[in-house]
Amino acid sequence: MHWLADASLSSVKEGAIFNGINIPVAAIATLLLGFKFLDAIGLILLLEATGLMLGGGAMEMGAAASTRRLASIFQGKRMEWSRKEYNDAQRRGAVFTITGVLLLAESLLMAVLVLR
């Protein structure tokens, strides 16, 4: 299987785990704080999507040769990465980024449902 397809499948699984956690949290926010359920879950999804996309982008950017070179200049020592380490960092970053995009799409869906 291509690594991007594998990352996408992992992202869907990770998104399902996030949703399994988000639904009870949104229900508690509805009961205790008086929020509407779709408003609460939409906000939670939006915040998680933001964090995941930023984190995934940082992981992918950190794997880039230019970023490593810049870090080695500031640290004063040469940082060497193998091709395997570079690919692993890109894959990990892709999983977080794709999961963030999926959660953002869910958040937008919740926004549409709230506006109806």
N, CA, C and O atoms as a MOPAC input file, in Angstrom:
PM7 MOZYME 1SCF
protein

 N      0.84500 1    -1.17200 1     0.00000 1
 C      0.00000 1     0.00000 1     0.00000 1
 C      0.89300 1     1.23900 1     0.00000 1
 O      1.91500 1     1.28000 1     0.68500 1
 N      0.50200 1     2.22600 1    -0.76100 1
 C      1.24500 1     3.47900 1    -0.82500 1
 C      1.18600 1     4.17200 1     0.53500 1
 O      0.17700 1     4.07600 1     1.23300 1
 N      2.25300 1     4.86500 1     0.91400 1
 C      2.32000 1     5.45200 1     2.25300 1
 C      1.24000 1     6.49600 1     2.47500 1
 O      0.77300 1     6.66600 1     3.60200 1
 N      0.82700 1     7.20700 1     1.41300 1
 C     -0.20900 1     8.22400 1     1.57700 1
 C     -1.57000 1     7.57500 1     1.84000 1
 O     -2.36100 1     8.08700 1     2.63200 1
 N     -1.83800 1     6.46000 1     1.18000 1
 C     -3.08300 1     5.72800 1     1.44700 1
 C     -3.07500 1     5.18000 1     2.87300 1
 O     -4.09900 1     5.19500 1     3.55700 1
 N     -1.92900 1     4.70500 1     3.31000 1
 C     -1.79600 1     4.20300 1     4.67800 1
 C     -1.99300 1     5.33600 1     5.68300 1
 O     -2.64100 1     5.14700 1     6.71300 1
 N     -1.43700 1     6.50900 1     5.39000 1
 C     -1.61300 1     7.67400 1     6.27000 1
 C     -3.07500 1     8.11000 1     6.30500 1
 O     -3.57900 1     8.50900 1     7.35400 1
 N     -3.75300 1     8.03600 1     5.17000 1
 C     -5.16900 1     8.41200 1     5.11900 1
 C     -6.01600 1     7.46200 1     5.94600 1
 O     -6.91000 1     7.89400 1     6.67300 1
 N     -5.73900 1     6.17000 1     5.83800 1
 C     -6.46900 1     5.18500 1     6.63000 1
 C     -6.22000 1     5.39700 1     8.12600 1
 O     -7.14900 1     5.31400 1     8.92900 1
 N     -4.98300 1     5.66500 1     8.49300 1
 C     -4.66700 1     5.95500 1     9.89300 1
 C     -5.37800 1     7.21900 1    10.36600 1
 O     -5.79700 1     7.30300 1    11.52100 1
 N     -5.51400 1     8.19700 1     9.48000 1
 C     -6.19100 1     9.44200 1     9.82600 1
 C     -7.67400 1     9.22100 1    10.08000 1
 O     -8.24400 1     9.81200 1    10.99600 1
 N     -8.29400 1     8.37800 1     9.27700 1
 C     -9.71000 1     8.08000 1     9.48000 1
 C     -9.90500 1     7.38500 1    10.83200 1
 O    -10.84200 1     7.69800 1    11.56700 1
 N     -9.01900 1     6.44500 1    11.15100 1
 C     -9.10000 1     5.76400 1    12.45400 1
 C     -8.89500 1     6.75800 1    13.59300 1
 O     -9.61300 1     6.72400 1    14.59200 1
 N     -7.91600 1     7.63900 1    13.43800 1
 C     -7.64700 1     8.63700 1    14.46700 1
 C     -8.81900 1     9.59900 1    14.61800 1
 O     -9.16100 1     9.99400 1    15.73300 1
 N     -9.43300 1     9.97600 1    13.49900 1
 C    -10.60400 1    10.84500 1    13.54200 1
 C    -11.77000 1    10.19200 1    14.26100 1
 O    -12.50900 1    10.86100 1    14.98300 1
 N    -11.94400 1     8.87600 1    14.06700 1
 C    -13.00700 1     8.15300 1    14.76600 1
 C    -12.75700 1     8.15400 1    16.27600 1
 O    -13.69400 1     8.27500 1    17.06500 1
 N    -11.50800 1     8.02300 1    16.66500 1
 C    -11.17200 1     8.06400 1    18.09300 1
 C    -11.47600 1     9.45500 1    18.66200 1
 O    -12.04800 1     9.57900 1    19.74400 1
 N    -11.08600 1    10.50000 1    17.91900 1
 C    -11.37200 1    11.85900 1    18.36700 1
 C    -12.87300 1    12.07100 1    18.52100 1
 O    -13.31900 1    12.67100 1    19.49900 1
 N    -13.65900 1    11.57800 1    17.55400 1
 C    -15.10600 1    11.74800 1    17.63500 1
 C    -15.69600 1    10.97000 1    18.80600 1
 O    -16.64100 1    11.43500 1    19.44300 1
 N    -15.15100 1     9.79600 1    19.09300 1
 C    -15.60900 1     9.03400 1    20.24400 1
 C    -15.38800 1     9.77000 1    21.55500 1
 O    -16.15300 1     9.61200 1    22.50600 1
 N    -14.34400 1    10.56800 1    21.59500 1
 C    -14.06600 1    11.37400 1    22.79000 1
 C    -14.89200 1    12.66500 1    22.77200 1
 O    -15.35400 1    13.12100 1    23.81800 1
 N    -15.07700 1    13.24800 1    21.58900 1
 C    -15.75200 1    14.54700 1    21.48600 1
 C    -17.23300 1    14.49300 1    21.82000 1
 O    -17.76800 1    15.43600 1    22.40400 1
 N    -17.89600 1    13.41700 1    21.46500 1
 C    -19.34200 1    13.34700 1    21.67700 1
 C    -19.69300 1    13.42300 1    23.16400 1
 O    -20.56700 1    14.20900 1    23.53000 1
 N    -19.04500 1    12.63600 1    24.04300 1
 C    -19.35700 1    12.79800 1    25.47800 1
 C    -18.97500 1    14.17800 1    26.02400 1
 O    -19.67800 1    14.72700 1    26.87300 1
 N    -17.86400 1    14.73700 1    25.53600 1
 C    -17.45900 1    16.07500 1    26.00200 1
 C    -18.50000 1    17.11600 1    25.59200 1
 O    -18.84700 1    17.99600 1    26.38000 1
 N    -18.99500 1    17.01400 1    24.35800 1
 C    -20.02700 1    17.95200 1    23.89800 1
 C    -21.33000 1    17.74400 1    24.66700 1
 O    -22.03900 1    18.70800 1    24.96000 1
 N    -21.64700 1    16.49900 1    24.99200 1
 C    -22.86200 1    16.23100 1    25.77200 1
 C    -22.74900 1    16.82800 1    27.16800 1
 O    -23.71700 1    17.38300 1    27.68700 1
 N    -21.58000 1    16.71900 1    27.77500 1
 C    -21.37200 1    17.31700 1    29.09900 1
 C    -21.45700 1    18.83600 1    29.01800 1
 O    -22.04800 1    19.47300 1    29.89000 1
 N    -20.86700 1    19.42200 1    27.97100 1
 C    -20.94800 1    20.87700 1    27.79400 1
 C    -22.39300 1    21.31200 1    27.58100 1
 O    -22.78800 1    22.39400 1    28.01400 1
 N    -23.17600 1    20.47600 1    26.91900 1
 C    -24.58600 1    20.78500 1    26.71100 1
 C    -25.34700 1    20.76800 1    28.02600 1
 O    -26.13900 1    21.66600 1    28.31000 1
 N    -25.09800 1    19.73700 1    28.82500 1
 C    -25.83700 1    19.59600 1    30.08400 1
 C    -25.40300 1    20.60900 1    31.14500 1
 O    -26.23800 1    21.22100 1    31.81100 1
 N    -24.10100 1    20.77400 1    31.29100 1
 C    -23.60500 1    21.61800 1    32.38400 1
 C    -23.52100 1    23.10000 1    32.03700 1
 O    -23.79400 1    23.95100 1    32.88400 1
 N    -23.15000 1    23.41100 1    30.81200 1
 C    -22.90900 1    24.80900 1    30.44700 1
 C    -24.02100 1    25.42200 1    29.60900 1
 O    -24.01900 1    26.62700 1    29.35700 1
 N    -24.96200 1    24.60400 1    29.17900 1
 C    -26.09900 1    25.13100 1    28.43000 1
 C    -25.82500 1    25.39800 1    26.95700 1
 O    -26.61600 1    26.07400 1    26.29900 1
 N    -24.73300 1    24.88700 1    26.43100 1
 C    -24.46900 1    25.04400 1    24.99700 1
 C    -25.39600 1    24.14700 1    24.19400 1
 O    -25.89100 1    23.14100 1    24.70300 1
 N    -25.62800 1    24.50900 1    22.95200 1
 C    -26.31700 1    23.59900 1    22.04400 1
 C    -25.31100 1    22.52100 1    21.63700 1
 O    -24.12000 1    22.79500 1    21.49300 1
 N    -25.79500 1    21.31300 1    21.45700 1
 C    -24.89800 1    20.18800 1    21.17900 1
 C    -24.08700 1    20.40100 1    19.90900 1
 O    -22.87200 1    20.20700 1    19.91500 1
 N    -24.74500 1    20.79800 1    18.81300 1
 C    -24.01300 1    20.98600 1    17.55400 1
 C    -23.01700 1    22.13200 1    17.64500 1
 O    -21.95000 1    22.07600 1    17.03400 1
 N    -23.35600 1    23.17400 1    18.40500 1
 C    -22.40500 1    24.27700 1    18.60600 1
 C    -21.16900 1    23.79200 1    19.35200 1
 O    -20.04000 1    24.11400 1    18.98300 1
 N    -21.40000 1    23.01100 1    20.40800 1
 C    -20.28300 1    22.53400 1    21.23000 1
 C    -19.37900 1    21.59300 1    20.44100 1
 O    -18.15700 1    21.74000 1    20.46900 1
 N    -19.96100 1    20.64000 1    19.74900 1
 C    -19.12200 1    19.67600 1    19.01900 1
 C    -18.42300 1    20.35200 1    17.84000 1
 O    -17.29100 1    20.00300 1    17.50500 1
 N    -19.09300 1    21.31300 1    17.21400 1
 C    -18.46300 1    22.04500 1    16.11300 1
 C    -17.25000 1    22.83300 1    16.57000 1
 O    -16.22600 1    22.86300 1    15.88700 1
 N    -17.36800 1    23.47600 1    17.73500 1
 C    -16.24600 1    24.24200 1    18.27600 1
 C    -15.09400 1    23.32000 1    18.67700 1
 O    -13.93000 1    23.62000 1    18.41000 1
 N    -15.42000 1    22.21100 1    19.31300 1
 C    -14.38200 1    21.25300 1    19.71500 1
 C    -13.64500 1    20.73100 1    18.48500 1
 O    -12.41600 1    20.65700 1    18.48000 1
 N    -14.39000 1    20.37100 1    17.45100 1
 C    -13.77100 1    19.86600 1    16.21700 1
 C    -12.88800 1    20.91700 1    15.56300 1
 O    -11.80200 1    20.60600 1    15.07300 1
 N    -13.35400 1    22.16300 1    15.55700 1
 C    -12.57500 1    23.24100 1    14.95300 1
 C    -11.26100 1    23.45900 1    15.68700 1
 O    -10.22000 1    23.64300 1    15.05800 1
 N    -11.30400 1    23.43800 1    17.02100 1
 C    -10.08100 1    23.61400 1    17.80300 1
 C     -9.11200 1    22.46000 1    17.59700 1
 O     -7.90800 1    22.67500 1    17.45500 1
 N     -9.63000 1    21.23700 1    17.58000 1
 C     -8.76000 1    20.08200 1    17.35100 1
 C     -8.16900 1    20.09500 1    15.94900 1
 O     -6.99500 1    19.77700 1    15.76300 1
 N     -8.98000 1    20.46300 1    14.96200 1
 C     -8.49200 1    20.52000 1    13.58000 1
 C     -7.35000 1    21.52600 1    13.45200 1
 O     -6.35300 1    21.26200 1    12.78000 1
 N     -7.50200 1    22.66800 1    14.09400 1
 C     -6.45800 1    23.68900 1    14.04700 1
 C     -5.15200 1    23.15900 1    14.63000 1
 O     -4.09200 1    23.29600 1    14.01900 1
 N     -5.23300 1    22.56100 1    15.80200 1
 C     -4.02900 1    22.02800 1    16.44200 1
 C     -3.37800 1    20.91700 1    15.63800 1
 O     -2.15400 1    20.86900 1    15.51600 1
 N     -4.19200 1    20.02600 1    15.09000 1
 C     -3.62800 1    18.91000 1    14.32600 1
 C     -2.97700 1    19.38100 1    13.02700 1
 O     -1.90700 1    18.89700 1    12.65900 1
 N     -3.61600 1    20.32400 1    12.33300 1
 C     -3.01800 1    20.80600 1    11.08400 1
 C     -1.73100 1    21.57900 1    11.34800 1
 O     -0.76000 1    21.44100 1    10.60400 1
 N     -1.71800 1    22.39200 1    12.40200 1
 C     -0.48500 1    23.11100 1    12.74200 1
 C      0.61800 1    22.14000 1    13.15900 1
 O      1.76300 1    22.27800 1    12.73100 1
 N      0.27400 1    21.16300 1    13.98800 1
 C      1.25900 1    20.17400 1    14.41700 1
 C      1.78100 1    19.33500 1    13.27300 1
 O      2.98500 1    19.09900 1    13.16800 1
 N      0.88200 1    18.88000 1    12.41300 1
 C      1.29900 1    18.08400 1    11.25600 1
 C      2.16100 1    18.87800 1    10.29300 1
 O      3.14600 1    18.36300 1     9.76300 1
 N      1.79100 1    20.13200 1    10.06700 1
 C      2.60400 1    20.98100 1     9.20200 1
 C      3.98000 1    21.22600 1     9.78100 1
 O      4.97200 1    21.25000 1     9.05300 1
 N      4.04300 1    21.40900 1    11.09700 1
 C      5.34400 1    21.60700 1    11.74900 1
 C      6.20200 1    20.35200 1    11.65100 1
 O      7.41400 1    20.43800 1    11.45300 1
 N      5.57300 1    19.18400 1    11.78900 1
 C      6.34200 1    17.93500 1    11.66900 1
 C      6.89600 1    17.76600 1    10.25600 1
 O      8.04900 1    17.37400 1    10.07600 1
 N      6.07300 1    18.06100 1     9.26500 1
 C      6.53700 1    17.93500 1     7.88500 1
 C      7.59600 1    18.98100 1     7.56100 1
 O      8.57600 1    18.69100 1     6.87400 1
 N      7.39600 1    20.19200 1     8.05700 1
 C      8.37200 1    21.25000 1     7.80400 1
 C      9.68600 1    20.95100 1     8.51900 1
 O     10.76000 1    21.24200 1     7.99100 1
 N      9.60800 1    20.37800 1     9.70500 1
 C     10.80700 1    20.02600 1    10.45300 1
 C     11.63700 1    18.96300 1     9.76200 1
 O     12.83800 1    18.85200 1    10.00500 1
 N     11.00100 1    18.18300 1     8.90300 1
 C     11.71900 1    17.13500 1     8.18200 1
 C     12.42900 1    17.66800 1     6.93900 1
 O     13.27500 1    16.97900 1     6.36900 1
 N     12.09600 1    18.87500 1     6.51900 1
 C     12.66900 1    19.43000 1     5.29400 1
 C     14.15500 1    19.72900 1     5.46800 1
 O     14.60800 1    20.07200 1     6.56000 1
 N     14.89700 1    19.59400 1     4.38700 1
 C     16.34700 1    19.81500 1     4.42400 1
 C     16.68300 1    21.25900 1     4.78900 1
 O     17.64200 1    21.50300 1     5.52200 1
 N     15.90800 1    22.21200 1     4.29000 1
 C     16.20400 1    23.61500 1     4.57900 1
 C     16.00500 1    23.92000 1     6.06500 1
 O     16.77500 1    24.68600 1     6.64500 1
 N     14.99100 1    23.33400 1     6.67800 1
 C     14.75400 1    23.54500 1     8.10000 1
 C     15.85600 1    22.91700 1     8.93800 1
 O     16.31100 1    23.50300 1     9.92000 1
 N     16.27900 1    21.72900 1     8.54900 1
 C     17.37500 1    21.06200 1     9.27200 1
 C     18.65900 1    21.87300 1     9.15000 1
 O     19.40600 1    22.01000 1    10.12000 1
 N     18.91300 1    22.40600 1     7.97200 1
 C     20.12400 1    23.20700 1     7.76100 1
 C     20.08500 1    24.47500 1     8.61800 1
 O     21.09000 1    24.84800 1     9.22300 1
 N     18.93200 1    25.13000 1     8.66800 1
 C     18.77500 1    26.33000 1     9.47400 1
 C     18.96600 1    26.01600 1    10.96200 1
 O     19.61100 1    26.77400 1    11.68600 1
 N     18.40000 1    24.89200 1    11.40900 1
 C     18.56800 1    24.48700 1    12.80800 1
 C     20.02800 1    24.18300 1    13.12600 1
 O     20.50300 1    24.48900 1    14.22000 1
 N     20.74100 1    23.58300 1    12.17600 1
 C     22.15000 1    23.26800 1    12.43200 1
 C     22.99400 1    24.54300 1    12.50300 1
 O     23.98700 1    24.58600 1    13.22900 1
 N     22.61200 1    25.56100 1    11.76900 1
 C     23.32200 1    26.84000 1    11.85200 1
 C     23.14100 1    27.45200 1    13.23100 1
 O     24.10300 1    27.92400 1    13.83600 1
 N     21.90200 1    27.44500 1    13.73400 1
 C     21.62900 1    28.04400 1    15.04100 1
 C     22.20200 1    27.22100 1    16.18400 1
 O     22.62200 1    27.78300 1    17.19500 1
 N     22.22700 1    25.89900 1    16.04200 1
 C     22.73700 1    25.04200 1    17.11300 1
 C     24.25400 1    24.87800 1    17.05100 1
 O     24.86900 1    24.45900 1    18.03200 1
 N     24.84700 1    25.19400 1    15.93600 1
 C     26.29000 1    25.10600 1    15.80400 1
 C     26.81700 1    23.70000 1    15.57800 1
 O     28.02500 1    23.47500 1    15.64500 1
 N     25.93600 1    22.75900 1    15.31200 1
 C     26.38500 1    21.40500 1    14.99300 1
 C     25.57000 1    20.87500 1    13.81800 1
 O     24.42100 1    21.26400 1    13.60700 1
 N     26.17300 1    20.00900 1    13.08800 1
 C     25.53400 1    19.47100 1    11.88400 1
 C     24.52400 1    18.39100 1    12.26200 1
 O     24.83200 1    17.47000 1    13.01800 1
 N     23.32000 1    18.52100 1    11.72700 1
 C     22.26600 1    17.53600 1    11.98000 1
 C     22.10600 1    16.66900 1    10.72700 1
 O     21.77700 1    17.17300 1     9.65400 1
 N     22.33100 1    15.41800 1    10.87000 1
 C     22.19400 1    14.49300 1     9.73900 1
 C     20.96500 1    13.62100 1     9.92300 1
 O     20.74300 1    13.06300 1    10.99700 1
 N     20.18100 1    13.51000 1     8.88600 1
 C     19.01300 1    12.64400 1     8.87700 1
 C     19.16200 1    11.66200 1     7.74000 1
 O     19.64000 1    12.00900 1     6.66000 1
 N     18.75500 1    10.45100 1     7.98400 1
 C     18.72800 1     9.47400 1     6.90000 1
 C     17.44100 1     9.66900 1     6.10000 1
 O     16.50900 1    10.33700 1     6.54700 1
 N     17.41200 1     9.09000 1     4.94700 1
 C     16.21500 1     9.15800 1     4.10400 1
 C     15.01700 1     8.53200 1     4.81300 1
 O     13.89000 1     9.01100 1     4.68000 1
 N     15.26600 1     7.45100 1     5.57400 1
 C     14.19200 1     6.77100 1     6.30200 1
 C     13.60600 1     7.67900 1     7.38500 1
 O     12.38700 1     7.73900 1     7.54500 1
 N     14.46300 1     8.38700 1     8.13100 1
 C     13.98600 1     9.30800 1     9.15800 1
 C     13.16500 1    10.44200 1     8.53900 1
 O     12.14400 1    10.85800 1     9.08700 1
 N     13.62900 1    10.92800 1     7.39700 1
 C     12.90400 1    11.98700 1     6.68300 1
 C     11.52600 1    11.49100 1     6.26100 1
 O     10.53500 1    12.19300 1     6.46200 1
 N     11.44400 1    10.29500 1     5.67900 1
 C     10.16800 1     9.74100 1     5.23500 1
 C      9.23900 1     9.47000 1     6.40700 1
 O      8.03500 1     9.70900 1     6.31300 1
 N      9.79100 1     8.97000 1     7.51700 1
 C      8.97000 1     8.71600 1     8.70100 1
 C      8.37000 1    10.00900 1     9.25300 1
 O      7.20200 1    10.03900 1     9.63800 1
 N      9.16600 1    11.07100 1     9.29000 1
 C      8.67100 1    12.35500 1     9.77700 1
 C      7.57700 1    12.89500 1     8.86400 1
 O      6.59000 1    13.45700 1     9.34000 1
 N      7.74700 1    12.72900 1     7.56400 1
 C      6.71700 1    13.17200 1     6.62600 1
 C      5.43500 1    12.37000 1     6.79600 1
 O      4.34100 1    12.93000 1     6.73800 1
 N      5.56000 1    11.09000 1     7.00200 1
 C      4.36800 1    10.24600 1     7.19100 1
 C      3.62500 1    10.61400 1     8.46500 1
 O      2.39900 1    10.72100 1     8.46400 1
 N      4.36100 1    10.80900 1     9.55200 1
 C      3.71200 1    11.19600 1    10.81100 1
 C      3.01200 1    12.54200 1    10.65500 1
 O      1.88800 1    12.72200 1    11.12300 1
 N      3.67400 1    13.47600 1    10.00200 1
 C      3.06700 1    14.78600 1     9.77400 1
 C      1.83800 1    14.69600 1     8.88900 1
 O      0.85900 1    15.40900 1     9.10900 1
 N      1.88000 1    13.82400 1     7.88700 1
 C      0.73600 1    13.66100 1     6.98200 1
 C     -0.47000 1    13.10700 1     7.72600 1
 O     -1.60100 1    13.51500 1     7.46200 1
 N     -0.24300 1    12.18100 1     8.65200 1
 C     -1.36400 1    11.62800 1     9.42200 1
 C     -2.05400 1    12.72900 1    10.21800 1
 O     -3.28100 1    12.82100 1    10.20800 1
 N     -1.28400 1    13.56300 1    10.90500 1
 C     -1.87500 1    14.64200 1    11.68200 1
 C     -2.57700 1    15.66000 1    10.78500 1
 O     -3.67100 1    16.12500 1    11.10600 1
 N     -1.95100 1    16.00400 1     9.66800 1
 C     -2.53600 1    16.99500 1     8.77100 1
 C     -3.83300 1    16.48700 1     8.16000 1
 O     -4.81700 1    17.22500 1     8.10700 1
 N     -3.85400 1    15.25000 1     7.70200 1
 C     -5.06700 1    14.69000 1     7.09700 1
 C     -6.17300 1    14.56700 1     8.14100 1
 O     -7.33500 1    14.84800 1     7.84700 1
 N     -5.82300 1    14.15400 1     9.34900 1
 C     -6.82500 1    14.08600 1    10.41900 1
 C     -7.39500 1    15.46800 1    10.70300 1
 O     -8.60100 1    15.61500 1    10.90500 1
 N     -6.54100 1    16.47700 1    10.71900 1
 C     -7.00600 1    17.85200 1    10.92000 1
 C     -7.94900 1    18.30900 1     9.83200 1
 O     -8.93900 1    18.98600 1    10.10900 1
 N     -7.65300 1    17.94700 1     8.59200 1
 C     -8.53000 1    18.31200 1     7.47000 1
 C     -9.88300 1    17.61000 1     7.60700 1
 O    -10.92600 1    18.21700 1     7.36300 1
 N     -9.86500 1    16.33200 1     7.99800 1
 C    -11.12600 1    15.60900 1     8.19600 1
 C    -11.96100 1    16.23800 1     9.31500 1
 O    -13.17400 1    16.39200 1     9.17100 1
 N    -11.32300 1    16.59800 1    10.41500 1
 C    -12.05200 1    17.23200 1    11.51400 1
 C    -12.54900 1    18.62200 1    11.12000 1
 O    -13.61800 1    19.04300 1    11.56300 1
 N    -11.79400 1    19.33100 1    10.30300 1
 C    -12.24600 1    20.63200 1     9.81500 1
 C    -13.48500 1    20.46700 1     8.93700 1
 O    -14.42200 1    21.25900 1     9.03000 1
 N    -13.49100 1    19.44100 1     8.08600 1
 C    -14.66900 1    19.18200 1     7.25400 1
 C    -15.88600 1    18.85600 1     8.12100 1
 O    -16.99500 1    19.30600 1     7.83400 1
 N    -15.67800 1    18.07900 1     9.17300 1
 C    -16.78100 1    17.78600 1    10.09800 1
 C    -17.25800 1    19.05800 1    10.78600 1
 O    -18.46000 1    19.25300 1    10.96400 1
 N    -16.33100 1    19.91800 1    11.17100 1
 C    -16.68800 1    21.17100 1    11.82200 1
 C    -17.51300 1    22.05100 1    10.88300 1
 O    -18.49000 1    22.67000 1    11.30300 1
 N    -17.11800 1    22.10100 1     9.62400 1
 C    -17.88800 1    22.88100 1     8.65000 1
 C    -19.28200 1    22.29700 1     8.44800 1
 O    -20.25100 1    23.03600 1     8.27000 1
 N    -19.38100 1    20.97400 1     8.47700 1
 C    -20.68200 1    20.31500 1     8.38600 1
 C    -21.55600 1    20.70600 1     9.58600 1
 O    -22.74600 1    20.98000 1     9.43200 1
 N    -20.96100 1    20.72700 1    10.76600 1
 C    -21.71300 1    21.13400 1    11.95800 1
 C    -22.17300 1    22.58400 1    11.83300 1
 O    -23.27900 1    22.92000 1    12.25700 1
 N    -21.34100 1    23.44000 1    11.26000 1
 C    -21.72000 1    24.84800 1    11.07200 1
 C    -22.92000 1    24.96600 1    10.12400 1
 O    -23.82500 1    25.76700 1    10.35600 1
 N    -22.91800 1    24.16900 1     9.06300 1
 C    -24.03100 1    24.17300 1     8.11600 1
 C    -25.30400 1    23.68500 1     8.80000 1
 O    -26.38100 1    24.24700 1     8.59600 1
 N    -25.17600 1    22.63800 1     9.61000 1
 C    -26.35500 1    22.10600 1    10.31800 1
 C    -26.91000 1    23.10700 1    11.32600 1
 O    -28.12400 1    23.18700 1    11.52000 1
 N    -26.03400 1    23.86300 1    11.96200 1
 C    -26.47300 1    24.85800 1    12.93400 1
 C    -27.22200 1    25.99900 1    12.23000 1
 O    -28.19100 1    26.52800 1    12.77400 1
 N    -26.79100 1    26.36800 1    11.05600 1
 C    -27.39600 1    27.47500 1    10.32500 1
 C    -28.75200 1    27.10900 1     9.71400 1
 O    -29.52400 1    28.00100 1     9.36300 1
 N    -29.04700 1    25.84000 1     9.58500 1
 C    -30.32300 1    25.42200 1     8.98100 1
 C    -31.46300 1    25.65800 1     9.90100 1
 O    -32.60700 1    25.36500 1     9.55500 1

